[in-house]
Amino acid sequence: MKNNNLLSLLNGERPDKIPYVLMSFSNERALWKLLPKVCLDENTYCIPPKEFSSKPRIDESREKAIKFGQEMDLSCLGVGKGGIVPFGHGGPGEVIPRVIKKGKDYKIVELEGGGLRKIQFNPYSIFYGYRMPINGKSDLDNFVLPNLENPTRFQDIKEDVKYFNANGFLASGSIQGFFSGVHNNFYRYENFLTDLALDEDFSRKIIKVLGEFNLKATEKLLERGVQIIEICDDLGTELGLQISPEMYKKYFFSWHKELCKLCHDRGAFVHFHSHGKIEKLIPYFIEAGIDIMNPFDPNEGNNLEKLIPMFGDKIIFCGGIAGDSYLYPMDKLEQRIKYVCQVGRKSKKGYIIMDGGYYEEMSVKSFNGHRELFQKYR
């Protein structure tokens, strides 16, 4: 692939233009409002209009993805139906959703494994634990994740990779977080945190169930040529870590390390997402082998000007734009984008910029203004 800024950066070069990776459009309504319809279809967003087709993806859909990447000036596209938006979600490496009920301002989504989410509009919110498949510890004995050997599950990936690469894009694939995946999809957050502190045997058991699924899904994606594995594993909040560094090392470090080895052995990379003030965990992420980290939201206590001199020779930083930046006046947004690009260019391993998310409340004019500023300072 020629002139791919992200590939150049991953190869240790200094691209002429800072690569841009998309964080998100908040929902499908934002996508269809803000972008030209020529670059969208039912396979763009991680949640389908009703249910993703079991039939092979056609090149017309892949061409929509290419137009999406060109419209947003991306270097990388996510594979699989639903794999484009948002970062780190969608595609066959995760539990696949289907819509089982919808109203004017809500929808209920069922995930493989049996979990339900309620998605609300006006205002937008997600209730992750609308129903969880594991409520008591004995439920884990009967809990079943999807069969990754199903011949149709990964049927689109090899051709997606081939098509995206031929058009100048790297191909990424998403898996669930080893921490976040448990409490987002299967087992209530408060119960999981309590068990991490008080019930080591059960905690290791439930993490192992998801962990083995994740690694197997990663193998399936890598075997078909995927070049970047994206994983969302939120370990912090604006107040600090959700679990201690000691607890992270005890339960999750070895899984992240195994993931990185699996990818690196095949010449692939790991792009890791974690919200929150996570500075204390960055040395562990580096030791595990993570290549890229995002989003370093300044509203969550992250200071790139401090972190880059500390860790910028060992890991690629991505982000630095606030999650509420869509509300910024243009002069404030411009000041921030200019600043993070200046700071990011000082990082020895390089820097990738990422938006804070695009929302349905935005006007097309505002959305285009955001994109123009990213282009100006990259």
C-alpha positions as CSV (number, residue, x, y, z in Angstrom):
1,M,0.0,0.0,0.0
2,K,1.4,3.3,-1.1
3,N,1.0,6.6,0.9
4,N,-0.7,5.0,3.9
5,N,0.2,7.3,6.8
6,L,-0.7,4.8,9.5
7,L,1.3,2.0,7.9
8,S,4.3,4.3,7.5
9,L,4.1,5.2,11.2
10,L,3.8,1.5,12.3
11,N,6.9,0.8,10.2
12,G,8.9,3.3,12.2
13,E,8.8,6.1,9.6
14,R,7.6,9.7,9.9
15,P,4.6,10.2,7.6
16,D,4.1,13.6,6.0
17,K,0.7,13.8,7.5
18,I,-0.5,12.7,11.0
19,P,-2.7,9.6,10.6
20,Y,-6.3,9.9,11.6
21,V,-8.3,7.2,13.3
22,L,-12.1,7.5,13.8
23,M,-13.4,7.2,17.3
24,S,-17.2,7.1,16.6
25,F,-20.4,8.4,15.3
26,S,-22.6,8.1,18.4
27,N,-25.3,6.1,16.6
28,E,-26.6,5.3,13.2
29,R,-28.8,8.4,13.1
30,A,-25.7,10.5,13.4
31,L,-24.1,8.6,10.5
32,W,-27.0,9.0,8.2
33,K,-27.5,12.7,9.1
34,L,-23.8,13.8,8.7
35,L,-22.4,11.7,5.9
36,P,-23.3,11.3,2.2
37,K,-25.5,8.2,1.7
38,V,-23.2,7.0,-1.0
39,C,-20.7,5.9,1.6
40,L,-23.1,4.1,4.0
41,D,-25.1,0.9,4.0
42,E,-26.5,-1.6,6.5
43,N,-23.0,-3.0,7.2
44,T,-21.4,0.3,8.3
45,Y,-22.5,0.5,11.9
46,C,-21.9,-2.1,14.6
47,I,-25.7,-2.5,15.2
48,P,-27.7,-3.5,12.2
49,P,-31.1,-2.1,11.2
50,K,-32.5,-5.5,12.3
51,E,-30.1,-8.3,11.7
52,F,-26.9,-8.8,9.7
53,S,-27.3,-11.0,6.7
54,S,-25.8,-14.5,6.8
55,K,-25.2,-14.2,3.0
56,P,-21.7,-13.3,1.8
57,R,-20.9,-9.6,1.6
58,I,-20.9,-8.2,-1.9
59,D,-18.4,-5.8,-3.4
60,E,-21.0,-3.1,-3.6
61,S,-21.0,-3.0,0.2
62,R,-17.2,-3.0,0.3
63,E,-17.1,-0.1,-2.1
64,K,-19.4,1.8,0.3
65,A,-16.7,1.2,3.0
66,I,-14.0,2.5,0.7
67,K,-16.0,5.7,0.0
68,F,-16.5,6.0,3.8
69,G,-12.8,5.8,4.4
70,Q,-12.0,8.3,1.6
71,E,-14.7,10.7,2.9
72,M,-13.2,10.6,6.4
73,D,-9.6,10.4,5.2
74,L,-8.8,7.3,7.2
75,S,-5.9,4.9,6.8
76,C,-7.7,1.9,8.2
77,L,-11.1,0.2,7.8
78,G,-12.7,-2.4,10.1
79,V,-13.6,-5.7,8.5
80,G,-16.9,-7.7,8.7
81,K,-20.5,-6.6,8.7
82,G,-20.8,-3.8,11.2
83,G,-17.0,-3.4,11.5
84,I,-16.5,0.2,10.3
85,V,-18.0,2.3,13.2
86,P,-17.3,2.9,16.0
87,F,-13.6,2.2,16.9
88,G,-13.1,-1.3,18.3
89,H,-16.6,-2.6,17.9
90,G,-18.5,-4.7,15.3
91,G,-17.7,-7.6,13.2
92,P,-17.5,-11.4,13.8
93,G,-14.7,-11.1,16.5
94,E,-17.3,-9.8,19.0
95,V,-20.7,-11.0,20.0
96,I,-23.0,-10.0,17.2
97,P,-26.1,-8.0,17.9
98,R,-29.6,-8.1,16.4
99,V,-32.5,-5.8,17.1
100,I,-35.5,-7.6,18.6
101,K,-37.7,-4.6,19.4
102,K,-37.9,-1.0,18.5
103,G,-40.0,2.1,19.0
104,K,-39.8,5.7,17.9
105,D,-37.0,6.6,20.3
106,Y,-35.6,3.3,21.5
107,K,-34.5,-0.1,20.4
108,I,-33.7,-3.3,22.3
109,V,-30.7,-5.3,21.1
110,E,-30.0,-8.9,21.8
111,L,-26.3,-10.1,21.8
112,E,-25.0,-13.5,21.1
113,G,-24.7,-15.1,24.5
114,G,-28.1,-13.8,25.6
115,G,-27.5,-10.3,26.9
116,L,-29.9,-7.4,26.1
117,R,-29.1,-3.7,25.7
118,K,-31.6,-0.9,25.6
119,I,-30.6,2.0,23.3
120,Q,-32.5,5.2,23.9
121,F,-32.7,8.3,21.6
122,N,-33.7,11.8,22.5
123,P,-31.5,11.9,24.6
124,Y,-29.1,9.2,23.5
125,S,-28.0,6.6,26.1
126,I,-27.3,2.9,26.3
127,F,-28.4,0.6,29.2
128,Y,-25.8,-2.2,28.9
129,G,-27.3,-4.4,31.6
130,Y,-30.9,-4.4,30.4
131,R,-30.6,-8.2,30.8
132,M,-27.5,-10.2,31.6
133,P,-27.2,-13.9,30.8
134,I,-25.1,-14.6,34.0
135,N,-26.9,-13.5,37.1
136,G,-25.8,-16.2,39.6
137,K,-22.4,-17.9,39.6
138,S,-24.0,-21.2,38.6
139,D,-25.2,-19.6,35.4
140,L,-21.7,-19.7,34.1
141,D,-21.8,-23.5,33.8
142,N,-24.6,-23.2,31.2
143,F,-23.3,-20.1,29.5
144,V,-22.6,-20.6,25.8
145,L,-20.7,-18.2,23.5
146,P,-21.1,-18.5,19.7
147,N,-19.3,-21.1,17.7
148,L,-16.3,-19.5,16.0
149,E,-15.9,-22.6,13.8
150,N,-19.2,-21.8,12.0
151,P,-18.1,-21.6,8.4
152,T,-20.2,-18.5,7.6
153,R,-19.0,-16.4,10.6
154,F,-15.7,-15.2,9.1
155,Q,-16.7,-15.7,5.4
156,D,-16.3,-12.0,4.5
157,I,-13.0,-11.2,6.2
158,K,-10.5,-12.5,3.6
159,E,-12.2,-10.6,0.8
160,D,-12.7,-7.5,3.0
161,V,-8.9,-7.4,3.7
162,K,-8.0,-7.9,0.0
163,Y,-10.5,-5.2,-1.2
164,F,-9.5,-2.7,1.5
165,N,-5.7,-3.2,1.0
166,A,-6.1,-2.9,-2.8
167,N,-7.7,0.5,-2.2
168,G,-5.0,1.7,0.1
169,F,-6.5,0.9,3.5
170,L,-5.1,-1.3,6.3
171,A,-7.7,-3.8,7.6
172,S,-8.6,-3.9,11.3
173,G,-10.7,-6.4,13.3
174,S,-12.3,-5.9,16.7
175,I,-12.5,-8.2,19.7
176,Q,-14.2,-7.6,23.1
177,G,-12.2,-6.3,26.1
178,F,-11.1,-8.9,28.6
179,F,-12.3,-6.7,31.4
180,S,-15.0,-4.6,29.8
181,G,-16.4,-7.4,27.7
182,V,-17.4,-9.3,30.8
183,H,-19.4,-6.5,32.5
184,N,-20.7,-4.9,29.2
185,N,-22.2,-8.1,27.8
186,F,-22.5,-10.9,30.3
187,Y,-22.2,-10.2,34.1
188,R,-23.2,-7.1,36.0
189,Y,-20.5,-4.5,36.7
190,E,-20.9,-4.3,40.4
191,N,-21.0,-8.1,40.8
192,F,-17.8,-8.4,38.7
193,L,-15.9,-5.9,40.7
194,T,-16.9,-7.5,43.9
195,D,-15.8,-10.9,42.7
196,L,-12.5,-9.6,41.5
197,A,-11.8,-8.5,45.1
198,L,-13.5,-11.5,46.9
199,D,-13.8,-14.5,44.7
200,E,-10.6,-15.2,42.7
201,D,-11.7,-18.6,41.5
202,F,-14.9,-17.4,39.9
203,S,-13.3,-14.3,38.5
204,R,-10.6,-16.3,36.8
205,K,-13.2,-18.7,35.5
206,I,-15.4,-16.1,33.9
207,I,-12.4,-14.2,32.5
208,K,-11.0,-17.4,31.0
209,V,-14.3,-18.1,29.2
210,L,-14.2,-14.7,27.4
211,G,-10.4,-14.7,27.1
212,E,-10.2,-17.9,25.2
213,F,-13.1,-16.8,22.9
214,N,-11.2,-13.5,22.3
215,L,-7.9,-15.2,21.4
216,K,-9.6,-17.7,19.1
217,A,-11.5,-14.8,17.4
218,T,-8.2,-13.0,17.0
219,E,-6.6,-16.1,15.4
220,K,-9.5,-16.3,12.9
221,L,-9.1,-12.7,12.0
222,L,-5.3,-12.9,11.6
223,E,-5.5,-16.1,9.6
224,R,-7.6,-14.1,7.0
225,G,-5.1,-11.3,6.8
226,V,-6.3,-8.7,9.3
227,Q,-3.4,-6.3,10.1
228,I,-4.6,-4.5,13.3
229,I,-6.6,-5.9,16.2
230,E,-8.7,-3.3,18.0
231,I,-9.8,-3.8,21.5
232,C,-11.8,-1.6,23.9
233,D,-11.0,-2.4,27.5
234,D,-12.0,0.6,29.6
235,L,-10.0,0.4,32.8
236,G,-10.4,3.9,34.1
237,T,-12.6,6.9,34.8
238,E,-11.9,10.6,35.1
239,L,-11.3,9.9,38.8
240,G,-8.8,7.2,38.4
241,L,-8.5,3.4,37.8
242,Q,-11.5,1.1,38.1
243,I,-9.2,-1.6,39.4
244,S,-5.8,-1.3,41.1
245,P,-2.6,-1.9,39.2
246,E,-2.1,-5.0,41.3
247,M,-5.5,-6.4,40.3
248,Y,-4.8,-5.6,36.7
249,K,-1.6,-7.5,36.8
250,K,-3.2,-10.4,38.6
251,Y,-6.2,-10.9,36.3
252,F,-5.7,-9.2,32.9
253,F,-2.1,-8.5,32.1
254,S,-1.3,-12.1,30.9
255,W,-4.3,-12.0,28.6
256,H,-3.2,-8.7,27.0
257,K,0.3,-10.0,26.7
258,E,-0.9,-13.2,25.0
259,L,-3.0,-11.2,22.6
260,C,0.0,-9.0,21.6
261,K,2.2,-12.0,21.1
262,L,-0.4,-13.7,18.9
263,C,-0.6,-10.5,16.8
264,H,3.1,-9.8,16.6
265,D,3.9,-13.4,15.7
266,R,1.9,-12.8,12.5
267,G,3.2,-9.3,11.8
268,A,0.0,-7.6,13.1
269,F,-0.5,-4.8,15.6
270,V,-2.7,-4.1,18.6
271,H,-4.6,-0.9,19.0
272,F,-5.9,-0.6,22.6
273,H,-8.6,1.7,23.8
274,S,-9.2,2.6,27.5
275,H,-11.0,5.6,28.8
276,G,-10.0,7.2,32.0
277,K,-7.0,8.3,33.9
278,I,-4.8,5.3,33.3
279,E,-1.2,6.6,33.6
280,K,-0.4,4.0,36.3
281,L,-1.2,1.1,33.9
282,I,0.7,2.4,30.8
283,P,4.0,0.6,31.9
284,Y,2.1,-2.7,32.0
285,F,0.5,-2.0,28.6
286,I,4.0,-1.4,27.2
287,E,5.3,-4.6,28.8
288,A,2.4,-6.5,27.4
289,G,3.4,-5.3,23.9
290,I,0.5,-3.0,23.0
291,D,1.4,-0.9,20.0
292,I,-1.1,2.0,20.0
293,M,-3.2,3.5,22.8
294,N,-6.2,5.8,22.7
295,P,-8.1,8.1,23.5
296,F,-6.3,10.1,26.3
297,D,-9.3,12.4,26.8
298,P,-8.1,15.6,28.6
299,N,-11.4,15.7,30.6
300,E,-10.4,12.4,32.2
301,G,-7.1,13.7,33.7
302,N,-4.8,12.9,30.8
303,N,-2.0,15.3,29.9
304,L,-0.3,14.3,26.6
305,E,2.5,16.9,27.2
306,K,3.4,15.0,30.4
307,L,2.8,11.4,29.1
308,I,4.6,11.6,25.8
309,P,8.0,12.4,27.3
310,M,7.5,9.5,29.8
311,F,6.3,6.9,27.3
312,G,6.4,8.2,23.8
313,D,9.5,6.2,22.9
314,K,7.8,2.9,23.7
315,I,4.2,3.2,22.5
316,I,2.2,5.2,19.9
317,F,-0.2,7.7,21.5
318,C,-3.6,8.3,19.8
319,G,-6.1,10.9,20.7
320,G,-6.0,13.9,23.1
321,I,-9.4,15.3,21.9
322,A,-12.2,15.6,24.5
323,G,-15.3,13.4,24.3
324,D,-17.4,16.6,24.5
325,S,-15.5,18.5,21.8
326,Y,-18.5,18.3,19.5
327,L,-19.9,21.0,21.8
328,Y,-16.9,23.3,21.5
329,P,-17.0,26.6,19.6
330,M,-14.8,26.4,16.6
331,D,-12.0,28.6,18.0
332,K,-11.7,26.4,21.1
333,L,-11.7,23.2,19.0
334,E,-9.0,24.7,16.6
335,Q,-6.8,25.6,19.6
336,R,-7.0,22.0,20.9
337,I,-6.4,20.3,17.6
338,K,-3.4,22.5,16.9
339,Y,-2.0,21.9,20.4
340,V,-2.3,18.1,20.3
341,C,-0.8,17.9,16.8
342,Q,2.2,20.0,18.0
343,V,2.7,17.9,21.1
344,G,2.1,14.6,19.3
345,R,4.8,15.4,16.7
346,K,7.3,15.3,19.6
347,S,6.6,11.6,20.3
348,K,9.5,9.4,19.3
349,K,7.2,6.5,18.2
350,G,4.8,8.8,16.5
351,Y,1.3,10.1,17.1
352,I,-2.2,9.5,15.7
353,I,-5.1,11.9,16.0
354,M,-8.6,10.8,16.8
355,D,-11.9,12.7,17.1
356,G,-13.9,12.8,20.3
357,G,-17.0,11.4,18.6
358,Y,-19.6,12.9,16.2
359,Y,-23.2,13.2,17.5
360,E,-26.7,13.5,16.1
361,E,-27.0,16.9,17.7
362,M,-24.3,18.3,15.4
363,S,-25.2,20.2,12.2
364,V,-23.6,19.2,8.9
365,K,-21.9,22.5,8.9
366,S,-20.3,21.9,12.3
367,F,-19.3,18.4,11.4
368,N,-17.6,19.6,8.2
369,G,-15.9,22.3,10.2
370,H,-14.4,19.7,12.6
371,R,-13.1,17.7,9.7
372,E,-11.5,20.8,8.1
373,L,-9.6,21.6,11.3
374,F,-8.3,18.1,11.5
375,Q,-7.1,18.3,7.9
376,K,-5.5,21.8,8.5
377,Y,-3.3,20.7,11.4
378,R,-2.4,17.1,10.6
